[in-house]
Amino acid sequence: MEFEFKERDHFECMARDAGFHILDLYGNYDRSAFDAGRGPVMIWVLQKADARHPAAAGAPPAPHR
């Protein structure tokens, strides 16, 4: 598996260009807020622009900050 760190703005542009909506961004798997000063890891919650809303499909909605 290969990983590559991208700057936040760069990733946001790539995600939008690929047709995704950004629902949330976390800094850890415990869903704590992303803080670039604490660490570079970004955990993104994305939704394909043409996909149904998760709540409509029976999944719990992602928390928004």
C-alpha positions in Angstrom: 0.0 0.0 0.0 1.3 3.4 -0.9 0.4 6.7 0.9 1.0 10.2 -0.1 0.4 13.3 2.0 -1.5 16.1 0.2 -2.1 19.6 1.5 -5.6 20.1 2.6 -6.5 22.6 -0.1 -5.0 20.3 -2.8 -7.1 17.4 -1.6 -10.3 19.4 -1.4 -9.8 20.5 -5.1 -9.1 16.9 -6.2 -12.2 15.6 -4.4 -14.4 18.3 -5.9 -12.9 17.8 -9.3 -13.7 14.0 -9.0 -17.3 14.8 -8.2 -17.4 14.5 -4.4 -19.0 16.7 -1.8 -17.0 17.1 1.4 -19.1 16.2 4.4 -16.5 16.3 7.2 -12.9 16.2 8.0 -11.3 14.6 11.1 -7.9 14.5 12.5 -8.1 11.0 14.0 -10.3 7.9 14.0 -12.1 9.0 17.1 -13.6 11.8 15.0 -11.7 14.6 16.7 -11.3 17.8 14.7 -8.5 18.1 12.3 -5.7 20.3 13.6 -2.7 20.7 11.3 -0.6 21.8 14.3 -1.2 18.4 16.1 -0.6 16.1 13.1 -0.8 15.8 9.3 -3.4 13.0 9.2 -6.7 13.9 7.6 -9.7 11.5 7.6 -12.2 12.7 5.0 -15.9 11.9 4.8 -16.9 12.4 1.2 -20.1 11.7 -0.8 -20.3 11.3 -4.5 -22.2 14.2 -5.9 -24.8 12.0 -7.7 -25.2 9.6 -4.7 -28.3 9.6 -2.5 -27.9 11.2 0.9 -26.7 8.6 3.5 -29.7 9.3 5.8 -32.1 8.5 2.9 -30.3 5.1 2.5 -30.8 4.3 6.2 -27.2 5.1 7.3 -26.7 7.5 10.2 -25.6 11.0 8.9 -22.1 12.1 9.4 -21.7 14.7 12.2 -21.0 18.2 10.9 -18.8 20.7 12.6 
